[in-house]
Amino acid sequence: MKKFTALFLSLLIVVSPITRIQASEGNVSRGEFIKTINDIFYIYTVMDNEEMFSDIDLETEDYFELMAAKKNGYITGYTDGSVRAQDIITRSEAALALDKLIKLPKPDNSPAFGDHKELPLWALDSIEKVVAQGILSADENGNFNGSEPLSKTDLKNIVKVIKSLGLQGREDEIKTIKSFDGFEVTGRLSVPVGKEKINKLVILVPGTGPNTYEMRRQDNVGSIRFKYLDVYADKFTSDGTAFFTYNTRGISLGDEGPNYASIDENGYKQYTPQNIAQDIKCMIDQLKKDPRLSDADIILLGASEGTVIAPLAVSEYGAEADALVLMGYSNDNMRDVLEYQLGGGMSFFNYTLFFNAVGSKEITKEQYKADPNKIIDSVLGGTAFEDIDLDGDGVITVEDFATMMTPVKEGLFKAIESGDDKWIKENMSTMMPPLMTNWFRAHFELPKTEDIMTKVDIPMYIFQGTYDANCPVQGTYDVENRFKELGKENLTVHIYDGYNHDLNFIQFLYGSGSDGIEDIFSTIKDLQISDK
């Protein structure tokens, strides 16, 4: 989908003198207009550190909707910095906003209005364009009535026409997929508007935890909130590719919690890699029944835990995928992953990043005190060197973190063995996403991922960062070497120096770029798999 959000221009408001008119029944408030535009054009980001409108704060209803409009530039507010979300938006103001958003063409024959002389000059061109497209219309007397409030009927027509003309570039459909055991999985299919045949369908197989089909997230410092999967949906549909995402078993959209998800524990207990792998097979089978997708090549895009589940779906359950694209690859069995993560390895690696000591087996007191990235106070809460150097040998090593983590690791493995979901919920909530003991035990039954991958003969691509603290890059080197030893040529590996587990996605979101994310998009776009 074309990035309309990057093209928004300011919605100019001429207010002299300022007249406050509260929206009433039948009329549309500025806030309602913003929410509707955000929805149909998939405006999904908002910077919390953006200077906020003068008449709202974090407690304001629809704060993030309003600030998303400001961030994306199509509502700048009044001269006093206010947004006045409860006030009306006039038909002239709406016309200008829509014109700047959609970049409407100038009509060959400009419509004539009975009240032409009364229409504001700053909106006249825009009014002519939206009327020519049928987005807004004049009344029975030929008057546009630009100073009148936008009505709810007007807004419904705006949405209808924009969708009928395909101006939003992408459309979403909520699907219910019945899985192998009768469980109903809810997903979202994003498709390019107007295409009767779609050549590729990407199904995201996400990482660990209670994920939803839109997966709302924050960045690492909580300064930006966004619908993570809309970023992918926008890009894929703009390339002519369909994109499908789904709720984890037992998960539905929510307003709080991890990924803004609501958890039904009875359903969530069924979240295991084996069940999800079979769900994916059922997704493919049922989505291929859509006439638009009947001949589409299927690409499974696995992320983190998804890099285990995607090949499992193909090798063990016969999912008819045509390619696997894997980011943040996990090669080890989950038991070994936990041994690494809770055995001090992941924590020590993160500290080597903090103190510019990557590759070193220790961090000295001098390196710690130098604090090159200024994180001791901001991230570590002012923790003293001596509080981390538990064995008192004058350096911070992986053994210090292993000592810290031993009670937690032992407690977790004991809880998994005994099926104590309550202990995990009460003791692990700050360290990992909410998980059930069924999930751990099911993962422990699996072989190493490379053993699963070598059974798969379709094209596979791995994208991994050398600074991946969750899944060390060595696992990617291991599977690459395994394929070479076996003489298999269907695996392509991309390694990115200094990139983290999610391939520096936040940099991509901020606009400064991520070669890893961009290479995933270009790889999928250029894939030539079949002549269906």
N, C-alpha and C positions, 0 to 999 in steps of 0.2 A: 504494500500500500504506500502510495506516495506520502512522504512525511509532511502532511498538512501542518502538523504542529510546529514545524520549523519555519513555516511560511506565514504564520499569523502576523498581522500588523495591528497596530493599536486601534482599539475602538474609541474613536474620538467622541467626546461628549461636550457639546456646546451648552453651557449652563450660565446664562447671564440674562436675568437674575436666576438664582437657584430656586427651583420649585420642587418640593418633596411631594410625591404622590405615591401613597402606599398601594400595592397591588390589591385588587379585590377579586371577589368571585367572578370568574369569566375572563379575567386578565392574567397576564403572565408576569411574575416578578423577575427581576434580574437574576436572582439566584436560581430560579427554575429554568430560565433560558440557558444559563451556564451549565447546569447539570445535564440538560438535554443535549446540548452541543458536545459536552465532554463524552457523553455516552455514545452518540452515533458516530463520532470521529475518533473514538478510542484514545482519548487524552488521558494518559496514565501516570504522569510524573508530577511531583510537586516538591520544590525545595523548601524545607522548613526554615532555612536561614535566609531565604528571600525576604526583603523588607515587606512586612505584611500590610494589608490595607489598614487604615487608621481606625476603622470602626469595627474590627474583629480581633479576636484573640484565639488561643488554642482551644478554648472551651466553646467557641461559636459553632453552632450547628452548621454542617457542611463546610467547615473550615478548609478541609483539603480539596474539596471541589472548587471553592473560590480561589484558593491559592494556585491550584493547577491552571486555572484560566489566566491568572496573573503571570505565572511562570511561562506559560506558552504564548503570552503576548496579545491575546485577542480581547482582553479586558484589562485596561490599565487603571481604571478608577477615575474619580473626579479630581478636580484641581486641589481639593483639600486632602487627597489621599484615601478617601472612603470608597467603598464599593456599593453600599446601600442595597444589600441583597434583597431586602423586602420591598423595595420600590419597584415601580413598573419599568419596563423597557419599552421605548416607543417603537413604532413600526419603522421609522427612519433609522434609528440606532441599530435595530435588528438587521435591516437591509445592508447597512454598511459592514457590520460584523460578518455577515454571511458572504458578502462579496469578497472581502479581504481574505476570508478563510478558503473559499472555494476557487478563487481566481476566475470569476465568471467572464465569458467573452462579451465584448460590447456588441449589442444587437445591430443588425444591418439597418433596421428601421426602428428607431426609438419610439416606444409607446407614448402617446399623448395623454396628459392628465388634466382633468378639469380644474384641479387646484394646483397646477404647475407653479404658479407664482408664489404659492404659500409653502412650497417644499424647500427645505434647507439646502443651500448650494453644496455644502460639504457631503451631502448624501445623495444628491440628485442622480449622478451616474450609477451609483449602486442600486438605487430604486429602479431605474430603468432596466438594469440587468436582471434583477431578481424577478421582476414582473415578466420580462421577456421569456424567462425560463419556467414561469409558472410557479415559482416558489412562494411568492406573495402576489396578490392581485388587487386591482382597483375595485371599488364598489360599483353598484349598478348605475351610478351617475358619472362614472369615469374618474372619481376622485381617489387618490391613494391614501389620504388622511395620515400623513407622516407623523404628526404630533400626537396621534391617538395611541393608547396603549396597545401593545401586541396582545391579541386575544388567544385563548387556549385553542380555539378553532384554527387560528393562524398557525400556531406552533405545530398542531397535528398535521397540517398541510405541508409545512416545511419539512417535517420528518418524512412524510409519505413521498414527496417529490424527490428529495435528496436520495432516498433509497431506490425509487423507481428509475432515476437517472444514473444510479451507480456512482454517485459523486463521492461517497465515503470510501470507495476502493476495496473495502473488505466487509464481509458480513459474517456473523457468528450464528451458529445453530446449536442448541443444547440437545444432546443425544442421550438416550438411555440404552445401554448395552447389556443384554442378558448374558451372563457368563456361564461357564461349563456346569456350575453347581446351582444355577438359578439366581445367584446374586446379581442385583442390578447395579451396574457401574454408570455413574453420571459423568458425561464428558462434554467438551465443547469443540465443535468443528468450525474452524475458521477457513473461509474460502474466498478466492478472488471473485469479486462481483461480476456476474454476467457470463462466466465461462461454463459452457455446456459440457466440456470434457477437460479434465484436469490430469496432467501427466504424472504428477508426483504427489504423494501424501507422506508427510513427516508425522510420526507419532512420537511424542516425547515420553521417555521412560525416566521419571525424575529420581532425585536422590532420596535419602532416608527421611522418613517422618510423615506427618499429617499434611500432605499436599492437596491443594485444590486445583481445579482446572484454570484458575486465573493467577493463583499464587502471589498474593500481595506481599511485599517485602519492604524492609528498610535497608539502607546501605550500612556499612560497618559502624558509622558513628551516628546513625539515626537522623541524618540531616536530609535525606531524600526518601520519600515513600513512593512506591511504584507498583504497578501490576506487572510482575516479572515476565509472565508469559505473553503479554501483549507485545513486548519488544520483539519476540520471535514471530508471533502471528503477523505483525505488521510487515516484517521483512520477508517472510516466506510468501505471503499472499501477494506482495508487490512483485515477487519473482514468478508469479503464476502457480505457486505450490500451495496445496492445502495443508493445514496444520491441526493436529488433534491432541488435546490434553484431557486429563481425567482426574477425578477425585480418587484419592486412595480409599480403599475399603474402609467404611465406617466414618468417613470424613465428608463434611459439607461446608459450604461457605459460612464464615462467621465474622464477627466484628472485632474479635480480640484473639489472643493466644498466638501460638506459633503459626506463622503464615496466614493469620486471620482466618483460622479454621475452627470449626466446631467438631468435637470428637464424640462419637457414640462408641463406648468401649466394647460392647458386644460385637459390633461390626468390625471394629479396629483389631480385635483379636484375630480376625481372619486375614490380616495383612501379613503375608509371608511371601518370600520371593517366588515360591512355587505357585501360589495362588495368583499372584500378579502376572507371572509369566503366562499362565493359562488365560487370564483375563485379556492379555494382549492378543493372543491368538484369536479369541472371540471378537475383539475389537476389529481386527483386520478382516475377519470373515464377514462381519455384519456391515462394516463401512464399505466394503467392495460391492455390496448390493446396491449402493447409491449409483445411479447411472453415470453421474459425473466422475466417479472414482473407479468404475468397473475395470478400466484398463490402466489404472495408475500404478506406477512403481511405488513400493512401500519402503520407506527408510525409517528405521528405528533410531531415534536420537537418544542415546543413554547418557545420563549424567550421574557420576558418583555411584551410588548403589545401582542405578539404572544400567551401568556398564556390566554388571553381573546379570541382571534380570533380562536384558535385551538378548544377549546370546543364548541364555537359558531357554527363552521362549522359542527360539529357532531350533536349537539342538535337541532339546528334550520334549518339546510339546508341538513341534511341527508348524509353528507360526510361519506363514508364507511371506516373509520379508525379502526384499531384494538387495538391501545393503544395511550395514550397521555403522553408525557414526557415534563414537564414544568419547566423552570429555570428562576429565578427572578420573581416569581409569583406575579401578581397584582390582589388583591381581590376586591378593591373598584372601584366604577364607576369613570370614568375619571374626572368628576366634583369634586369629593371628593379628587382624587389624586392631582388635581391642587390646591385645597384649602390647602392641606398639603404642597405641594412643594413650592407654592408661598405665603403661610401663615407663612413662617419662619421655619417650621418643618424640612425640608430637610437641609436647610442651617445650622441650629443649630446642627443637628445630625452630619453633616460633621465636624463642629468645635469641637464637643466632641471627634471625632476621631483624629483631628489634635493635640489636647492638652491633650490626654490621660484621658478624662473625660467621657467616655461612661457610660451611666446610670445616670449621674448627671443632675440636672435641671438648673445648672448654671456653668459658668466658671469665676473664680475669676481673679483679676488683677495679682496676684502672679502666678497663673497657666499660664496665657497668657504670662507674661514676661519671665517665665522659658523656654518657646518655646522648649519643649522636642524633637520635630521632625524637628526643624530648618526650619520652613515654613513661618515665618513672612515676611522675605525678599524674599525668593524664590517663594512663592505661593501667599502671600497676599500683595506683593508690599510695604512692610514696614508700613502697616496700623497701626496706634496707637490704643491702647485699647479704648481710649476715643471716637474715631471715630466710634466704633462699639457699645459701651455702650450708646445708644442714649437717654435712659431715665435717665442716670446719677446716677443709684442706686448702682454703684460700682461692678456690676457683669454683664456678658453677658448672656442673656436668649433668649428664643424663641421669646419673645415679641419685643426685639430689632430688630430681623430680620423681624418680621411681620411689624413693622413700616417702615423699609426700602422697603419692597416689596409691601406694600399696593397700591401705585400708579400704579405699574406694573400689579398687579392682577386685580385691578378695570379696568384698560385700556384694558387688555386682554378679560375679560368677556364682556365688552361693545363692543369690536370689534367682538367677536364671535356672539353676539346677532344681530348686525347690518350687519354681513357679510363683514366686513372690512378686507379683506386679505392683503391690502397694509399696514395697521397699524401693523399687526403681522409681516410682512416681515421687516418693518423698525425698530421695537422696540423690537422684541424677538429673533433676529438672534443669539445673543451671549448666550442666555439662554436655547434654545431648538432647535431641528432640524426644518428646514423649514416645516411648516404645514399650511393647509388651513382651513378656518372656517367650511367647510363641514365635515371635519374630526372630529372636536370638537363636533359639533352638533349631528353627528351620534353616537358618543360615549356616549353623555349625555342621549341618548334614551335607553341605555342598562341597565339591572339590575346589581347588584353586581355579580362578577364572580362566587361566590359560588352558586348563584341561577341557573346559567347556568350549572355548574359542576354537581350539584345533579341530573340533567336530563340525565346524561351520565352514561352508565352502563359498559363501557369497562374499562380495567385496566388503572389507571392514577397514575403518579408519579410526585411529586413536589420536586425540589432541590432548597434550599433557604439559603442565608447567613444571619447571625445575624447582620452584618454590612451593610446590603442593605439599602442605603439612599434613593433610588428611590421608592422602594416598601417595606415598613416596614414588618419585619418578622411576626408581629402580624396578618397580613392578612392570612398567612399560618396556624397559630394556629387557627384562626377563622374557616377556611374552614375544617380543620381537626376535630375540635369539632363538626361542623355541620354534618359531615358525621357520627361521632360516635352517635350523637343524633338520626339520622335517621336510624341507624343500617346498614348503607352501608359499605361494606368491600372492595371496589374496588379502594381505594385511599391509596397510600403509600407515606409518607413524610420523606424527608431527610433534616435535619437542620445542617448547618456548622458554628461553632462558629468562629467569626472573619472574615468570608468571605463576599465579597462585592456583588454588584448587578450581576456581570458577573462571580461569583464564582472564583474570583482570576485567571481569564483566562490568564493574562499576565505572572503569575508565571508558568503556564502550558507551555506557549509558550517559556519562557526562559529555561525551562528544570528543574525547581526546584519543579514542581509538583503542582497539585490542586486535592485534594480528590474529590471535587464536580464534576469537569469535567471528571475525570477518572471514577467516579461512574456512570455518565451518559452513557459513552461508555460501561462499563461492564454490566449495566442494560439492555441496548438495545441488546447487544450481547447475553445475557443469556435469553432473553425473549422467552418463549415457549407459543405461542398463539394458534396455530391451526395446523392441520395435512393436510394442503392443498396440 
